């Protein structure tokens, strides 16, 4: 589903996630994001199965027009087909130790 909200997302996030729903409130916008299926280039010699999703995690990003922006992210539960080992994509959008995007956390650190 293309919403136009994809333009507000951190760089590269749409490579791995689709916006599946948008909730708009007076003080907040919530973008629901689901992780995309692995691409052939990401699998290498292994095959992976999607075993559903982990519970959604809320990540705070830059406010939009005086409304807070929450990214409600659902990551897939991947399992390597041959070994049964879990697999997770490595994406660095969240600032370590926070529930903020890296860009937003950096911005907040620079405020006086």
N, C-alpha and C positions, 0 to 999 in steps of 0.2 A: 504494500500500500504506500504510494507516494503522497506525502502530506505537505511538503514544503518545509517542514520542520527539520528535515535532514540538513539544511544549511546551517542550523544552529549547533550541530553536534561537533565535538572535538575532531580535529583532523584525523582521518583514517578510520574512524569508528564505523562508518557505513561499509567498510571493507569486510567487517565481521558481524555486523548487526543490522537488522531491518527494524524500522519503526512500524509496529503493528497496531498501535492505538495511541490516541492523544486524549487527555482529559484537560479541559480548561476550566479554571475557577477564577474568582475575583483576585486572589492573591498568589496563585500558583498554576503552573503548567506542568503536567506530568506526561513524559514521553515513555511509552512502553516499548522496550527493545528486546527482541529475541535473537539469539545467536544463529547465524547462518550455518548451513551444512558445510562441512569441510570441502575444500577444493581439491582436485586431484593432485595439484602441485604441493599441497600441504601434507598429503598422506605418505609420500615417498613410496617405500616398498611395503608398507603396512596397510591394512584395511581397518577401518574404525566403524563402530556402530553407535548410533545415537540412542541413548537409553533415557530419553525424556529430558527434563530440565531440573536444575537446582532451584531452590526457592529464589524469588526475585530479590535483588539488592537495590536500595535507593542510593543514588549518587547525586550530590548537589553540584550544579553548574552555575555559570553566570546568570544573573537575573535578566529577564527579557521584558522591556516596557513596564517596569515596576512590579513584575511578578516573578516569584522564585521559579527556577527551572529545576525539576527533578528528572533524572534519567532512571527509570525503573527497569533494571537489566536482568534478563534471565539467560544464564549460560547453560549450554547443553551438557549433559552427562555423556561423555564419550568413553568408549571401551574398545581397546585393541582387540580385534576379532581373534587373532591367533593365541594371545596370551591371557586375555581377560583383564589386563592391566588398565587402570583408568588413564585418561589422557585429557589435558586441558591446554587450550591455546594460550600462548604467552602474549598478553596485551597489557600495555602500561598506560592506562588512561587514568587510574586512580592514584592520587598522591599517597605515598606510604603512610600508614597509620591514621588515615582519614577516610571519610566518605565524600570526598570532594574530588572533582577532576583535577589533574595536575596543573592545568592552566589557571583554574580558579584559585587553587591553593597558593600558587606562586604569586598571583595578583594580590591576594589577601595578606601575604607575608610582607609585601612591599608597601602596604599602607602604613602611615605614621601612627 
